[in-house]
Amino acid sequence: TLNLQKPHLIEFKASGDFVTDASRWLLESEASGTSVTLEWNPRVEKSVVKFFSPILKPMFRWKHRWTMKRGEIQLTAYLKQNAIRQTHSV
């Protein structure tokens, strides 16, 4: 489920290997741009993931860092492209 209250809140439930009851992106305007806070407290529900979690924890950490870095790169590129479009359309 998704609760969207533009432009301040995106609330959702995660499912899959990790689940959440409620996760939130909170967006607040600041003088220099926008502050974004993610409230996300996942838990593991799948027994196979729970079983292998102690062994695979280093891989989970690496994968998390890798995913976050890719997300940062893609989001930065998207925001730059959007800024270029807005500059050219004015």
The 8 nearest C-alpha neighbors of each residue, nearest first, counted from 0:
[[1, 11, 12, 2, 10, 13, 21, 3],
 [0, 2, 11, 10, 3, 12, 9, 21],
 [1, 3, 10, 9, 11, 4, 0, 8],
 [2, 4, 9, 8, 5, 1, 10, 6],
 [5, 3, 8, 7, 6, 9, 2, 10],
 [6, 4, 7, 3, 8, 9, 26, 2],
 [5, 7, 4, 8, 26, 3, 27, 9],
 [8, 6, 26, 5, 25, 4, 27, 9],
 [9, 7, 25, 4, 24, 3, 5, 26],
 [8, 10, 3, 24, 23, 2, 4, 11],
 [11, 9, 23, 2, 22, 1, 8, 3],
 [12, 10, 1, 22, 0, 21, 2, 23],
 [13, 11, 21, 19, 20, 22, 0, 14],
 [14, 12, 18, 19, 11, 17, 15, 22],
 [15, 13, 18, 17, 12, 16, 19, 41],
 [14, 16, 17, 18, 13, 45, 44, 43],
 [17, 15, 43, 45, 18, 14, 44, 48],
 [16, 18, 43, 15, 42, 41, 14, 44],
 [19, 17, 14, 13, 41, 42, 15, 43],
 [20, 18, 41, 13, 21, 12, 40, 42],
 [19, 21, 12, 22, 18, 13, 11, 41],
 [22, 20, 12, 19, 11, 23, 10, 39],
 [21, 23, 39, 11, 38, 10, 12, 19],
 [24, 22, 10, 38, 9, 37, 25, 11],
 [23, 25, 37, 9, 36, 8, 10, 38],
 [26, 24, 8, 36, 35, 7, 23, 37],
 [25, 27, 35, 7, 34, 8, 24, 33],
 [28, 26, 34, 33, 7, 29, 35, 25],
 [27, 29, 33, 32, 34, 26, 30, 31],
 [30, 28, 32, 33, 31, 27, 34, 26],
 [29, 31, 32, 28, 33, 34, 27, 26],
 [30, 32, 29, 33, 28, 34, 27, 35],
 [33, 31, 29, 30, 28, 34, 27, 35],
 [34, 32, 28, 29, 27, 35, 26, 31],
 [33, 35, 27, 26, 28, 29, 36, 32],
 [36, 34, 26, 25, 33, 27, 24, 37],
 [37, 35, 25, 24, 38, 26, 34, 23],
 [38, 36, 24, 23, 39, 25, 35, 22],
 [37, 39, 23, 22, 24, 36, 40, 25],
 [40, 38, 22, 37, 41, 23, 19, 21],
 [39, 41, 19, 42, 38, 22, 21, 18],
 [42, 40, 19, 18, 17, 39, 43, 13],
 [41, 43, 17, 18, 44, 19, 40, 16],
 [42, 44, 17, 45, 16, 49, 18, 41],
 [43, 45, 46, 42, 17, 16, 18, 49],
 [46, 44, 48, 47, 43, 49, 16, 17],
 [45, 47, 49, 48, 50, 44, 43, 51],
 [48, 46, 50, 49, 45, 51, 52, 44],
 [49, 47, 51, 50, 46, 45, 52, 43],
 [50, 48, 46, 52, 47, 51, 45, 43],
 [49, 51, 47, 48, 52, 46, 53, 54],
 [52, 50, 48, 54, 49, 53, 55, 47],
 [51, 53, 55, 49, 54, 56, 48, 50],
 [54, 52, 56, 55, 51, 50, 49, 57],
 [55, 53, 52, 51, 56, 57, 50, 58],
 [54, 56, 52, 58, 57, 53, 51, 59],
 [55, 57, 59, 58, 53, 52, 54, 60],
 [58, 56, 60, 59, 55, 61, 54, 53],
 [57, 59, 61, 55, 60, 56, 62, 63],
 [58, 60, 56, 62, 57, 61, 63, 55],
 [61, 59, 63, 57, 58, 62, 56, 64],
 [62, 60, 58, 64, 63, 59, 65, 57],
 [61, 63, 65, 59, 60, 64, 66, 58],
 [62, 64, 60, 66, 61, 65, 59, 67],
 [65, 63, 67, 61, 66, 62, 68, 60],
 [66, 64, 62, 68, 63, 67, 61, 69],
 [67, 65, 63, 69, 68, 64, 62, 70],
 [66, 68, 70, 64, 69, 65, 63, 71],
 [69, 67, 71, 65, 70, 66, 64, 72],
 [70, 68, 72, 66, 71, 67, 73, 65],
 [69, 71, 67, 73, 68, 72, 74, 66],
 [70, 72, 68, 74, 69, 73, 75, 67],
 [73, 71, 69, 75, 70, 74, 76, 68],
 [74, 72, 76, 70, 75, 71, 77, 69],
 [73, 75, 77, 71, 76, 72, 70, 78],
 [74, 76, 78, 72, 77, 73, 71, 79],
 [77, 75, 73, 79, 74, 78, 80, 72],
 [76, 78, 74, 80, 75, 79, 73, 81],
 [77, 79, 81, 75, 80, 76, 82, 74],
 [78, 80, 82, 76, 81, 77, 75, 83],
 [81, 79, 83, 77, 82, 78, 76, 84],
 [80, 82, 78, 84, 83, 79, 77, 85],
 [83, 81, 79, 85, 80, 84, 78, 86],
 [82, 84, 80, 86, 81, 85, 79, 87],
 [85, 83, 81, 87, 82, 86, 88, 80],
 [84, 86, 82, 88, 83, 87, 81, 89],
 [85, 87, 83, 84, 88, 89, 82, 81],
 [88, 86, 84, 85, 89, 83, 82, 81],
 [87, 89, 85, 86, 84, 83, 82, 81],
 [88, 87, 86, 85, 84, 83, 82, 81]]
